[in-house]
Amino acid sequence: MGVVSAQLQVISYPQSKVRSTGFEVVEVELPALQPEQVLVRNTWTSVDPGLRLRLRKTAPAGYFTSFPLHAPMDGILTIGEVVESRAKGFTVGDTVWHAQGWRQYAVVDASVEQMNGLGTLKILDTTNTPPQWYLGPLGGMGLTAYAGLSVVRALDGGERVWVSAAAGAVGAIVAQIAVEMGHRVVASAGSAQKVSWLLDEVGVEGAFNYREESPRAALARLAPEGIDVYFDNVGGEHLEAALDAMRPFGRIALCGSVSDYELAAVGPRNLFLATAKNLTLAGFRGGAHVHLLDEMQNLLGTWLREGRMTYRETVYSGLENAPIAMRDMLAGRTIGKTLIRL
Ligand SMILES: NC(=O)c1ccc[n+]([C@@H]2O[C@H](COP(=O)([O-])OP(=O)(O)OC[C@H]3O[C@@H](n4cnc5c(N)ncnc54)[C@H](OP(=O)(O)O)[C@@H]3O)[C@@H](O)[C@H]2O)c1
C-alpha cells in the first residue's frame, strides 16, 4: 500500500467572503514513485490573497487557473522534507520547496518546471535560516517586493514612497527595503497595532490606519508635497488616493488589488490623472522576475541574519485550519506572513 496523504479540496466556491465551510480535508493514497520523482512530507505552506482569485469558476485571464472542485488545491510555494527519492540530486532529509501545497505529502516531478521556475523542486540552504523564511522574505514575497520596486525604478533611495497593506507579507518587505534604501516611507494598514509596528520596528517615517482615516486625508497630512512612488497592494480607493497624491512623472507598482478580491471592484475613477501627470503604472508578477531571486535572497538574507530586518509571521496549525487562515488573512486579522504549519 502507498503512502496515505491528507489534502485540502474545495467543495464549493465562496460567494463573497471566504468562510471555513466549502472545503474538506480528504485522505488519498499516493501512487508509487516513478523515476525522477521524490516524495516530500510538507511542513509549511503559504496562505496568499491570490488564492482567493482561484476560488471561483474562472480565475482572471492570464493568472493561475481556478481550483477545480473536489481536487487537491495546489499552493503557491510549499516547504517540505524529502522522505523518498528516485531523482538524481535529491536525498532523504533534504529541505526543499515546490508548488504542491495544501497536502501532507506530495509526489513531485523533479525535472518539471513550475511557476516559471520559481516553484520547481529545489533544495534550500537552512543553515542559520528557518525553512519558513523561504515562504516569506526569501521566497515569493521577497521576490515580489524586490521586483516591484525594481520595475518602478525605486531601488535607489531619496524619494517619497507609499506602501499599502504594509503590515502584510509583501508590504512589510517593501517598506523595509524602501527604508533601507533611503526613501522617506509612508505606510498604511488596517489596525492601530499594525501602525505601531510599522512606525516602531519597521522604521517608516509615517503610517496610518486606513479604517480610521481615509488614504486621501492621511496622504495630505503625512506627505503634503506628494509621493513619487506608490507600491499598490490594495487597489480601489487606495489607488485613487495615490493618483491624486502622485507628483509628476511618479511611478506606481501594481502588485495586487486585494480590496476587490472578495467584493466588486471600485475605481480608479480618476485614471486620467495618470495622463495629466505623466505617470507610469506598471503591473508585474514576482514570478516574471525569477532572475532577481539570487540577488534578493543575498540582500535580504544578510539583513535578516544581521537583525537589520524585522520579519513577522502568523502561524496556523494543520490543513483543517487552512480555510480559517485564509479568511483571517483576507480580513486583516493576521500580521506579516500568514503560514500553515503542517
Ligand atoms: N504581483 C505579484 O506577483 C504578487 C505576489 C504576491 C502577492 N501579491 C499581491 O500583493 C498583495 C499583498 O499580498 P500578501 O501576500 O502580502 O498579503 P498580506 O498583505 O499578508 O495579506 C493581505 C492584507 O491585505 C489587507 N487588506 C485586505 N482587504 C483590504 C482592503 N479592503 N483594503 C485595504 N487592505 C486590505 C489586510 O491587511 P490590513 O489589516 O492592512 O487591512 C490583509 O492582511 C495582494 O494584493 C496580493 O494579491 C502580488
The ligand as an ORCA input file, in Angstrom:
! r2SCAN-3c Opt
* xyz 0 1
  N       2.214     40.588     -8.219
  C       2.636     39.505     -7.582
  O       3.446     38.716     -8.064
  C       2.119     39.252     -6.194
  C       2.669     38.247     -5.390
  C       2.201     38.100     -4.077
  C       1.178     38.921     -3.625
  N       0.653     39.855     -4.466
  C      -0.388     40.783     -4.015
  O       0.164     41.605     -3.008
  C      -0.843     41.981     -2.087
  C      -0.417     41.596     -0.686
  O      -0.281     40.184     -0.629
  P       0.336     39.492      0.662
  O       0.606     38.082      0.324
  O       1.436     40.322      1.182
  O      -0.893     39.525      1.656
  P      -0.957     40.185      3.099
  O      -0.692     41.642      2.941
  O      -0.137     39.423      4.050
  O      -2.494     39.984      3.460
  C      -3.460     40.734      2.817
  C      -3.742     42.027      3.622
  O      -4.467     42.936      2.811
  C      -5.141     43.823      3.658
  N      -6.480     44.070      3.128
  C      -7.476     43.167      2.913
  N      -8.573     43.791      2.426
  C      -8.252     45.103      2.350
  C      -8.978     46.256      1.925
  N     -10.249     46.179      1.500
  N      -8.348     47.457      1.967
  C      -7.071     47.551      2.403
  N      -6.342     46.485      2.817
  C      -6.935     45.280      2.790
  C      -5.253     43.167      5.038
  O      -4.453     43.881      5.987
  P      -4.999     45.204      6.729
  O      -5.083     44.898      8.180
  O      -3.943     46.191      6.438
  O      -6.341     45.529      6.152
  C      -4.630     41.806      4.814
  O      -3.899     41.338      5.900
  C      -2.127     41.321     -2.577
  O      -2.825     42.217     -3.400
  C      -1.605     40.143     -3.401
  O      -2.527     39.687     -4.339
  C       1.099     40.028     -5.733
*
